[in-house]
Amino acid sequence: MQPRPLRTTVIGSYPYPGWLEATLQQLDQFGEDDLSELLDDAAAVAIHDQARAGLDVITDGEQTRFDFNLSFYGFLQGIEREEKPRRRFGPPGHDQRGKHRITGVITAARGLGCVAEFQRLQRLAPPGPALKISVPGPYTLSGRLEPNDRYKDRWAIAKALIPIVRKELESLVAAGCKEICVDEPSMSCYAHKEDPTQFVDIFNRTVSRIYGECRLSTHLCFGNFRARSVAPRSYAPLFPAFYNLNVNEIHLEMASREFSQIEMIAGLAEYTDVSAGIVDVKSYYIETPEEIAARVRRCLEFVPPERLSLAPDCGLSQTARWAARAKLKSLVDGVNIVRRERGLL
């Protein structure tokens, strides 16, 4: 059950402040202490915006990452990173983001850096909100690595990444992290053509040592780079297999899909808590609190409040900061309308 009925949360990422984007073009001008201060400042901006909106759960905005997962390849040994994607011009797309060649056994001697992110979040966050860290799961991380003779296909690469991600999750729990999202959007993107029971096996093996040690969630969506999806936008292929995921909460994007398949969350809630994406991060239309409240009521037709949390559809990194702030404020205000109606404030 949710720690608070109709809990408000986010997935992980938040827009970079403009000055950080400009700074990234000249990082060689900064010293080690300058960079440490810069990262603290960027995380503080994201934390401030989320806390000011009144969210129950906040993150560090993933301000020290490039995208929600691409910077993790910098922590891996046994790969050679592709610096120049094969397509560099034309409309932005996932095929412009590079594939990396595997050159040896894949390892991560320094871990994946998430513990330092959590410790920074702990240090900078105000009292009150729960603190969450999102970690990309092994199947999603495998997507930008090219198979070779050692790792024959994507499944083999994902399985090789399981112990690396598992160790990072264990380290987060040991550091005191109580809320972890294992971010696996690639699972929902490829479920229309892959065996979903294999996804469940990979996921459950990854979280086997932390399930029950923290509040564990996963995020399933259809891609959001430049607000573009990359797959048939249907959750049906995932179920019933995904009822067997070892999680406390499953997050599904609903707003950008006009609440298609909303009825399926009733069955899901029999197995786990549901986090419904009710803010469309692919649109610059700012939902009003009244519209948010109507969406919450719609979700409550299928899931009781103690099983339901509310969030944006996806991370906010692809949304301008002015819109992200406004959308989060509307999210919290709209949920509070329904809380008052139900005597939950």
N, C-alpha and C positions, 0 to 999 in steps of 0.2 A: 504494500500500500504506500501511497505517496506520503512523505513526511508532513506535507500540508495539502489539503484538498485544493484542486485547481492551482497547482504550483506553476509559477512562471519561470521559464528557463530559456537558455540559448544553446546552440549546438557547439560553438567554439570560436570561430573566427569573427573578427570585427574589422572595419576599414582602417587602413593606415592613416594617421594624420598626414596632411599634405607635406609638412616639413620633413617627415620621415621618408616619404617617397623621394623628395629632392635630395636628401642626405645619402640615400642608397647609391646615388650616382657618383659619390666621391668619398667612399668609406676609407680609401687609402690616406685621406687627410687626417684621420682620427687616431688617437692613441688608445691603448687598451682601456684606460680609465674613462676616456671620453666615450667610448663605445658602451661601456657598462652603464654609464649615466644616461646615455641616449636610449638604451633599451628599457631602463627603469622608467624613463619619462614616457615612452610610447605605451608601455603597459599601463602606467598610471592613467593615461588619457582614456584608454578603453575601459578600465575598471571604473573610473569616474562616471563615464556615460552610462554604463550599465547600472551602477548603484543609484545614480540620480533618477533613472527611470523607475526604480523600485523593484527590480527583479529579485526573485527569491534565490536564484542560482546565477552566479556570474563566472566568467572565465578571465584569462589575461588577454583575451582578444587574439591570441596567437600572433602577437606583434613581433615576436622574434623569429617567426617562420616565413618562408617564401611559400605562399599558398598554404593549404591545410596539410599538405603532405610532401611537396616537392623538395623541400629543404632537408628532409630526412635522408635522402640519398647521400648527402655530404657526410653522414655519420657511418656509412657502410664501407667496409673494406671488401676487396675482391670484385670491384666494378670499376669501369672506366666511363666517366660521365660524358655524355654527348653535349657539347657546348653550343653547337649550331644545329637546330632542328632541320629536318629534310625539307619542310615547307616553311619559308620565312615571310612570304608576302601573301596578300589577299586577306579575306575575312578571318579574324582570329578564331582559332579552334584548337581542340586538344592535340591535333597532329602537329602543332607548332611548339609543343612543349618538350620534345626530346625523348628519345629512348636510350637507355644506358647498356653498354656491353658488359657482360659478366666475364671476368678474367681469372677468377679463382674461386675458392670457397668464400661464400658470403658470411661476413662476421660484422660485429659492431663492438669493438673493444672498448669504446668510450660510452656505450649505451646510446640512447637516442635523444638525450638532452631534455627530456620531459620533467625530470626531477628538478632541475634548475629552474624551469618555467614555473613549476608548482611552488617552489620556495620563494620565488619573486612575487608570485600572486599572494601567498601567505603574508609576506612582509608589507605589501602595499595595499591590500584590501581592507576596507572598513569593517568593523564588527557588524554581524547580522547575516548577510547573504552566505549561502553555502558556496563552496569553491570547487569548481569542476575543471578537470583537464581532459581534453580529447586526444586520443592517440589513434592514428590510422592503423587499421588491422592489416594482417599479412596479405590477404587477397588483394586489397586495394593497393598496398605498397608494391605488390608484384607486377602491377600493370605497366610500369615504365622500365622494366628490365627485360632484355632480350634473351629468350631461351638459347641454350647451347648444348654441347654434348654431355655436360655434367647435369644440367637442369633442362630436361627435355621439353617441358611445356610450362605453361603458367601455373598449373597445379603444383608441379615440382618446385618452382620458385617460391610459391606461397608457403608450402610446407617447410622449406628451408628458412623462411622468415619467422615461423612460429616461435622458436625458442628466443629469438631476438626481441620480438614484441612482448612475449610472455615475461622475459626478464625485466623489461622496462615497466610493465604493469606491476610486477612484484616490488620493484624499487619504489614506485609511486606509493603503493600501500605502506611500505616500510617507512616512508617519509611522512606518513600521516594523511595522505590524500584519501578523502572519504567519498568522492564522486568522480567516477571515471567513465568517459564515453569511448568505446572502441568503435571508431568511425569506419564503416564498411559500405560506402555508397556503391562500390563496384559490384557488390553482390546483387543489389537490386537492378543494376544496369545490365548484368549478364544472365540474370535468372531465366530469361526467355529462351536461352539456348544451352544452359548448363544444368547439371544435376544439383538441385538445391540442398540435397542431403549432404553433399560434399562440402558445401558452404557451412552447414551446421557443424560438421565434424571439425573443420578447420577452426571455426570460431570457438567452439567449446574446448578444444585442446589448447587454444591460446589463453583462455581465461581460467583454465582448470584450477590454478592455485590461488586465484583471487576472488572467485565467485563465492559470495557469502562474507567476504572480508571488507567490502565497500559497497556503495550503491553503484551498480554497474548498468550501463545503458549502451545501446547501439543506435546509430543513425543510418537510415536507409533512404536514399533519394536517387535521382536520375541524372545527376550532373548539374553544375551551376557555373562553369567557367564562362564568363561574359554573358551570364543568364541563359546559357544554352544547355539543353539536355542532350544526352548521347544515347538514349535507349528508348524502346517502347515504354511508355509511362504507365505501366500496370504492375500492381503488387501481387496480382493473382498467382503468378508462377512461384512465388516464395512460399505459399501456404498450401497445405498444412505443415510442411517441413519445418518452417521457422517457429512453430509453436514450441519446438524442442531446444531453442536457443537458451543457454544459461545466462539470463539477464534479469534485471529488475524492471527494466523499462525499454520499450522499443519506440523510436521516434520515426514518424512517417510524414512526408510532405503532403499537404492537402490543399492549401490555399491556391497555389498556382495551377492545380489540377481541377479547380472548381469543385472540390470535395467529392470527386469521383471515387467510388468504392468506399465511401465513409462508413457504410454499414459493416464492413469487415472488421472494424475495430471492436465491435461487440464480441466477436469470437476471440480476438486477440486478448481482450481484457480478462478472459477466463484463465489465461495463463500468466500474464504479466501486466504491469502498468503500461499505459499508453501515453505517449507524448505526441500531441497532434500539432502539426505545423499549420497555424492559422493566420500567419502574416506572409504575404507574397514578396519574397526578396528579389524576384525577377521583374518586379514592376516598381515604377516610381510613384504610383498612386499611393497616397498615405491613407491607410484605413482609419476610419473614425473609431472612437471608443464604442459607439453604438453598433457599428458594423462588427467589431471584434466581439462584443457581447452576444450578438446574434449567432456568430460562428461558434462560440463556446456553448450556447444553448443547443445548437445543432449537434455538437459532439456529445453532449449530455443525454441526448436521446438514445445513445448506444453504450455509453460508459459512465459509471457513477463517479461523482467528484473525487472520491478518495482514490480512484484508480487513474485519474486524468491529470496530466500537466499540459501546459500550453507554451508554444514556442514559435519563432519564425520557421519557415519551411526548411531552411538550410543556414549555413554560416553566412555572415553579413559582409564578408570581405569583398564581394563583387557589387556592393551597394555603396553609394556615396555616403559620407558620414552624416551629412545633414538629414538625409532620409532615414538612415539607420537609427539616429537618435529619435526622430519623430515616430517611427514605426514601433520602437520599443516602448515609448511612452504610451502610445495608443494601446499596445498589447496589455500593459499593466492596468491602465485605466479601464479598459473594456472588461478584463477579467474581474476587476474589483466591482464593477456594476453587478455582475452575476453573483459574486460572493455576497454582496449586500442583499440581493434578492433572496438568497438561500440561508442568510444568517451565518455566513462563514467568515466574516471579517471580525 
